[in-house]
């Protein structure tokens, strides 16, 4: 029989149940006013999904990046390779030995589930199932997922989302830690612990806030990780994008932390203060920091520099390798970091003057002659300046010409405000210079 109609007449859970029971193979297409989602089935099990308006957090590369499986540089290299070969990204990452097959399988499953779980929240839409004899997918990396468990989890999420939305009605809200210095004990995580997080679904948000529950200083690992992302700057949507967990898990943890009185909604003034602390030039801090260097270290530094100048540069000398590593790893990388900070400050200055960030380091250096002497790093390699995911990114290479996390600077982008030059915006607040 033809399987098509509207979600008003036949719910998404019922559609999945029917396809699973009849062990159908094919593609289910669902459309609403804003999105088109396709879900692939093999013998009633889910083996793939895609979304026309794909959320950034659904991309497998970003999932692996947030889980700490790969670095930004490794992801960039793999994406360039994907453009050239049209191979699947997961396969490229495995071929480059950047991740193992299990890491890709976990990321693929999460990617599929995030897309499928969002459809459970649709209030309306059309669906059509196209039956096929076979579906192409990577059998080595994708394990078919039974629809029954997904239906049960989706139903639970559907029941809990309204209460979470009561706690977090505004996805642009910014949260702040109530006691930033508070120490927490990290407990062992259990599935039942997460499903029974401390907030009650029978209370209104006002009742929950007015009667803060007495809590110990124990957090589950998932709670502690999301708590660590709360910084008085990121909005809820940005926290979801940064979190290594699915949207539902992230929002549920935030709602629980709100109920426990561990975090609260930040005022505009508090967001402004958090932004101003982030935007403070590092150079200003470093001028104060030098004063706390113990003066007893100065003679050592002088002697160390002298030893570098007189020691024969003979690679057979057992001390040469150590000194070379210290010189490159500490002294020259410190110089390079200072230049990276100068570039980031110059890029922000260009934004405030012209309303645009530079597209690359070359454009920045052409406009600002004051950086001519500090554009190249100590090894005569170029820096990289770019904007990505609401951040200004300035990066350099180490002595061997490789990207290094020690030479990577991320700063939140300034948002151009309605006031023009001298005004910039962050999430939910506009800052005006005085």
C-alpha positions in Angstrom: 0.0 0.0 0.0 1.1 3.6 -0.6 2.5 5.2 2.6 1.9 8.9 2.4 -0.2 11.6 4.0 0.1 14.2 6.8 1.4 14.0 10.3 -1.9 15.3 11.6 -3.5 12.1 10.5 -0.7 9.6 11.1 2.0 10.4 13.7 5.7 10.1 13.1 6.0 7.4 15.7 3.2 5.4 14.0 5.0 5.7 10.6 8.2 4.4 12.1 6.4 1.6 13.8 4.7 0.5 10.6 7.9 0.6 8.5 9.6 -1.4 11.3 6.9 -4.1 11.6 6.6 -4.6 7.8 10.5 -4.6 7.5 10.4 -2.2 4.6 13.4 -1.0 2.7 13.3 2.5 1.2 13.4 6.2 1.9 10.9 8.2 4.1 10.7 11.9 3.1 9.1 14.3 5.5 8.4 18.0 4.8 7.2 20.8 6.9 7.1 24.6 6.3 10.8 25.0 7.1 12.6 21.7 6.4 12.8 18.5 4.4 14.1 15.4 6.2 14.9 12.0 4.6 15.3 8.8 6.6 16.7 5.6 5.0 15.5 2.1 6.0 16.9 -1.4 5.4 14.5 -4.2 6.4 12.8 -1.8 8.8 16.0 -0.6 10.5 17.3 3.0 10.2 20.6 3.3 8.3 20.7 7.0 7.4 19.1 10.4 7.6 19.7 13.9 6.1 18.2 17.3 6.6 17.8 20.1 4.0 18.4 22.8 6.6 21.1 20.9 8.3 22.1 22.2 11.8 25.8 22.7 12.2 25.9 20.3 15.1 24.6 17.5 12.8 27.7 17.5 10.7 29.8 14.4 11.4 33.1 16.4 11.3 31.8 18.8 14.0 30.6 15.9 16.1 34.1 14.4 16.1 35.7 17.8 16.7 33.5 18.4 19.8 34.2 14.9 21.1 37.9 15.7 20.9 38.6 12.9 18.3 40.1 15.3 15.8 41.6 18.8 15.6 40.4 21.8 13.5 43.4 21.4 11.3 42.8 17.7 10.7 39.1 18.4 9.9 40.1 21.1 7.4 42.5 18.8 5.7 39.9 16.0 5.5 37.2 18.4 4.1 39.6 19.6 1.4 40.2 16.0 0.5 36.5 15.3 0.4 36.0 18.2 -2.1 38.7 16.7 -4.3 37.6 13.0 -4.2 33.8 13.2 -3.2 34.5 10.4 -0.7 32.6 10.1 2.6 34.2 12.2 5.3 34.3 9.4 7.8 36.2 7.1 5.3 38.7 9.9 4.7 39.4 10.4 8.4 39.9 6.6 8.8 42.2 6.4 5.8 44.3 9.3 7.1 44.5 7.3 10.5 43.0 10.3 12.3 40.2 8.3 13.9 39.3 4.6 14.2 36.2 3.0 12.8 34.4 2.9 16.1 34.7 6.7 16.6 33.1 7.2 13.2 30.3 4.7 13.9 29.4 6.5 17.1 29.4 9.9 15.3 27.3 8.6 12.4 24.7 7.2 14.9 24.6 10.5 16.7 24.2 12.4 13.5 21.3 10.3 12.4 19.6 10.3 15.8 19.8 14.1 16.1 18.0 14.6 12.9 15.3 11.9 13.6 14.6 13.1 17.1 13.8 16.6 15.9 11.0 15.3 13.7 9.2 14.1 16.8 8.7 17.7 17.7 7.0 18.6 14.4 3.4 19.6 14.8 2.5 19.2 11.2 3.9 18.1 7.9 3.6 15.7 4.9 5.3 12.4 4.5 5.9 9.9 1.7 7.7 6.5 1.7 9.4 5.4 -1.4 10.0 1.6 -1.4 13.3 0.4 -2.8 14.9 -3.0 -3.3 18.2 -1.9 -1.8 19.8 1.1 -0.2 23.4 2.1 -0.6 25.3 2.8 2.7 28.7 2.1 4.2 28.2 -1.3 5.8 31.5 -1.1 7.6 30.8 2.1 9.4 27.0 2.1 9.8 25.1 -0.3 12.1 21.4 -0.5 11.3 19.4 0.9 14.3 16.1 -0.7 15.4 13.2 1.7 15.1 11.6 0.4 18.3 14.2 1.9 20.7 14.2 5.2 18.7 10.4 5.4 19.0 10.5 4.9 22.8 13.2 7.5 23.2 11.4 9.9 20.9 8.2 9.5 22.8 10.0 10.2 26.1 11.5 13.3 24.6 8.2 14.5 23.3 6.7 14.2 26.8 9.5 16.1 28.4 10.2 18.9 25.9 7.2 21.0 27.0 8.5 21.2 30.5 12.0 21.9 29.3 10.6 24.7 27.1 8.9 26.1 30.2 12.3 26.4 31.9 14.1 27.7 28.8 11.5 29.6 26.8 14.1 31.8 25.0 16.9 30.1 23.1 18.8 33.4 22.9 19.0 33.6 26.7 22.5 33.7 28.3 23.2 31.8 31.5 25.8 32.5 34.1 27.2 30.5 37.0 25.7 31.4 40.4 29.0 30.6 42.2 31.9 30.4 39.7 34.3 29.2 42.4 32.0 26.4 43.6 33.7 22.9 43.4 31.7 19.9 42.4 32.3 16.2 42.8 31.9 14.2 39.6 29.8 11.2 40.1 29.6 8.0 38.0 27.1 8.3 35.2 24.2 5.9 34.9 21.4 6.0 32.3 18.8 6.1 35.0 20.6 9.0 36.7 20.3 11.1 33.5 16.7 10.1 32.8 15.7 11.1 36.3 17.5 14.5 36.6 16.5 16.5 39.6 13.9 18.9 38.1 10.3 18.1 38.6 8.0 18.2 35.7 5.0 19.2 37.8 6.3 22.6 38.9 6.1 25.8 37.0 9.4 27.7 36.3 8.4 30.3 38.9 7.8 27.7 41.6 11.0 25.9 40.8 13.1 29.1 41.1 11.4 30.4 44.3 11.9 27.0 46.0 15.4 26.0 45.2 16.0 22.4 46.0 18.7 21.5 48.5 21.4 19.8 46.5 24.8 18.3 47.2 27.9 19.2 45.2 27.7 16.2 42.9 27.3 16.4 39.2 27.1 13.7 36.6 29.8 13.9 33.9 27.3 15.2 31.3 26.2 17.9 33.7 29.7 18.9 34.6 30.7 19.2 30.9 27.7 21.4 30.0 28.2 23.4 33.2 31.7 24.1 32.1 30.4 25.7 28.8 28.2 28.2 30.7 30.3 31.5 30.7 27.9 34.4 30.7 28.4 35.0 26.9 27.1 32.0 25.0 23.3 31.8 24.3 21.4 28.6 24.7 21.6 28.0 20.9 25.4 28.5 21.1 25.7 26.2 24.0 23.8 23.5 22.0 26.2 24.1 19.1 29.3 23.8 21.4 28.0 20.8 23.4 29.2 17.3 22.5 25.7 16.0 23.4 22.4 16.1 21.4 20.1 19.0 21.7 17.7 17.3 24.1 20.4 16.2 26.5 22.0 19.7 26.5 18.7 21.5 27.2 17.6 19.0 29.8 20.8 19.4 31.7 20.5 23.2 31.5 17.0 23.0 32.9 18.2 20.8 35.7 21.0 23.2 36.6 18.6 26.1 36.6 16.3 24.2 39.0 19.2 23.4 41.3 20.2 27.1 41.4 23.6 26.3 40.0 23.1 28.6 37.0 20.7 31.5 36.3 19.8 33.9 33.5 22.4 36.6 33.1 21.3 40.3 33.0 22.4 42.5 30.1 24.9 44.2 32.3 26.5 40.8 33.3 26.7 39.8 29.7 28.4 43.1 28.9 30.9 42.6 31.7 31.7 39.0 30.5 32.2 40.3 27.0 34.4 43.1 28.1 36.6 40.7 30.0 37.0 38.5 26.9 37.7 41.4 24.6 40.5 42.8 26.9 43.8 42.8 24.9 46.2 40.2 26.2 49.0 42.7 25.7 47.6 44.9 28.5 47.6 42.0 30.9 51.1 40.9 30.0 52.6 44.2 30.9 51.4 43.7 34.5 52.3 40.0 34.5 56.0 40.6 33.9 56.2 42.3 37.3 55.4 39.0 39.1 58.3 37.1 37.5 60.7 36.2 40.3 63.8 38.3 39.9 65.9 35.4 40.9 65.0 33.9 37.5 66.6 36.8 35.6 70.3 35.7 36.1 69.2 32.2 34.9 67.7 33.6 31.8 70.8 35.6 31.0 73.0 32.5 31.5 70.7 30.4 29.4 70.8 32.9 26.6 74.6 33.1 26.8 74.9 29.3 26.7 72.8 29.2 23.6 75.1 31.7 21.9 78.4 29.9 22.8 77.3 26.2 22.6 78.5 24.6 19.3 75.5 23.9 17.1 76.5 20.3 16.7 73.6 17.8 16.5 75.9 15.2 18.0 76.1 17.2 21.2 73.6 15.6 23.6 72.7 18.9 25.0 72.0 20.5 21.7 68.7 18.7 21.1 67.3 19.7 24.5 68.3 23.3 24.1 66.9 23.4 20.6 63.6 22.1 21.7 63.5 24.6 24.6 64.4 27.4 22.3 61.8 26.5 19.7 59.1 25.3 22.2 59.4 28.1 24.8 61.2 31.1 23.6 60.2 31.3 19.9 56.7 30.0 20.4 56.3 32.7 23.1 57.4 35.3 20.5 55.0 33.8 18.0 52.1 33.9 20.5 52.7 37.6 21.1 52.5 38.2 17.3 49.3 36.2 17.1 47.8 38.4 19.8 48.9 41.5 17.9 47.2 40.2 14.8 43.9 39.4 16.7 43.9 42.9 18.2 44.5 44.4 14.7 41.7 42.4 13.2 39.3 43.6 15.9 40.5 47.2 15.3 39.7 46.8 11.6 36.2 45.7 12.5 35.5 48.7 14.6 36.9 51.1 12.0 35.4 49.5 8.9 32.6 47.2 10.1 34.2 44.1 8.6 36.8 41.5 9.7 39.7 40.8 7.3 39.2 37.8 5.0 42.8 36.7 5.6 46.1 37.7 7.2 47.4 39.1 3.9 44.6 41.6 3.7 45.2 42.6 7.3 48.9 43.2 6.8 48.4 45.3 3.7 46.1 47.7 5.5 48.1 48.0 8.7 51.7 48.9 8.0 52.5 48.8 11.7 52.4 45.0 11.5 55.0 44.7 8.7 57.8 43.6 11.0 55.7 41.1 12.9 53.7 39.5 10.2 55.8 36.4 9.7 56.5 34.0 12.6 60.0 33.4 14.0 60.5 30.7 11.4 59.4 33.0 8.6 56.0 31.2 8.1 52.7 33.1 7.6 49.9 33.3 10.1 46.3 32.5 9.3 43.4 34.9 10.2 39.8 33.8 9.6 36.3 33.9 11.1 34.5 30.7 11.9 31.4 29.7 14.0 31.1 33.2 15.6 34.8 33.3 16.5 37.8 35.2 15.2 40.5 32.5 14.7 44.3 33.4 14.5 46.7 30.5 14.2 50.3 29.8 13.5 52.7 27.0 12.8 55.3 25.5 15.0 59.0 25.0 14.2 58.2 22.0 12.1 55.6 23.7 10.0 52.6 22.0 11.6 49.5 23.5 13.2 49.8 23.6 17.0 47.0 24.0 19.6 49.6 26.1 21.5 49.5 28.7 18.7 45.8 29.0 18.2 43.8 32.0 19.5 40.0 32.0 19.4 38.0 35.1 20.4 34.2 35.7 20.1 33.3 38.0 17.2 32.1 41.5 18.0 28.7 42.2 16.5 28.1 45.5 14.7 25.5 47.4 16.6 22.9 49.9 15.4 25.1 52.7 16.7 27.7 52.2 14.0 31.4 52.6 14.7 32.2 52.2 18.4 29.2 50.0 19.0 29.1 46.2 18.9 26.7 43.5 20.0 26.9 40.2 21.8 24.0 37.8 22.5 21.1 39.9 23.8 23.1 43.1 24.6 24.5 46.1 22.7 27.7 47.7 24.1 28.4 51.4 23.4 31.8 53.0 23.8 32.1 56.0 26.0 
